[in-house]
Each structure stands twice: as C-alpha cells, then as structure tokens.
Amino acid sequence: MQLCIPHEEDMIRLGMSLASLLKGDEIIYLQGELGAGKTTLVRGILKGLGFEGRVTSPTFTLMNVYDSHPPVYHCDFYRLEGGDLTDLGLEDYLGKKGITIIEWPEIGASDLPQDALIINIELVDGDYDQERMVMIRASGPDHSKLLEELTAHVHISH
C-alpha cells in the first residue's frame, strides 16, 4: 500500500485509522529518516486509541510506555550502538498484550520478530515542507490481514 500524505494532519489521521484496527498484539516497524514523521504517526495512533497525554519521541529514553487501551510500547533504536537489544528488555514487551511500535528497527533487525506491519515514510525530494510518501507492507500472516483491513479503511489520497 502506498499513500501520499500531504500534511501533518493527514499523518495524524492515518495513525487514527490504523488505531481503529489494532487489537493489542501488533508489532509496527517505522522506517524513515529523522524528521520524516514517524512520531507524528505514533501521535495519531495514540489519539485514535483515546490517549490524551503528551506523545514524544523516545530517541533519548529508548522507550516510552503509554497507558492507552491497549497499551503502546514506543521504542526508538536510533541511538543503540551495534544494535544490541539484550540489555533493553524488549522481549518483555514483544508478544504481550499491547502494541509495540519500533522506530529504526533495522538497527536491531536480527533480534526482532519477522511478523510485523512495516511502515516506511519518505520525504519527497528531500524537502521537509513537502508531502510524505508512505509505504505500508506486512511481513507475516498476522499482519497481512491488518494490512488488508487498513487498505479498505484508509481514506487519504493515494
């Protein structure tokens, strides 16, 4: 699935649409350069889950846990050296009742589950003021059904 997201509000709406389909056992990998809109998408997901608190990037904390329903475990691997996840305790969150969202999953790819929803956000012409191209794909059977539902559900220009 490929979408053109013209404005920040549209990225929020995409997150809200995705949130309406989440049941609480999903893993979402977010890829894209710094400032592409990954955390903005997470804000939309949490808004769609009814979370009213502040949503921030976990770049320095490595993980933010949001007490939404279901809970969201928002991780950012950008600052991990060597991709070593053993000290992070991520296995305590993966597969638990909750939504695990990981920014920069490629850094720890060898230690992560392969069954996930993968969202890549790209700048158009390298311009932060332009629209974003969002490519969404599923890896594995559990998230393939989610992608089908999302494709039928999203009402943002393609």
PyMOL commands that set and color helices and strands:
alter all, ss='L'
color gray80, all
select helices_A, chain A and resi 8-19+38-48+90-92+105-111+141-153
alter helices_A, ss='H'
color red, helices_A
select strands_A, chain A and resi 2-5+27-31+63-66+72-76+99-103+116-124+127-139
alter strands_A, ss='S'
color yellow, strands_A
deselect
rebuild
show_as cartoon
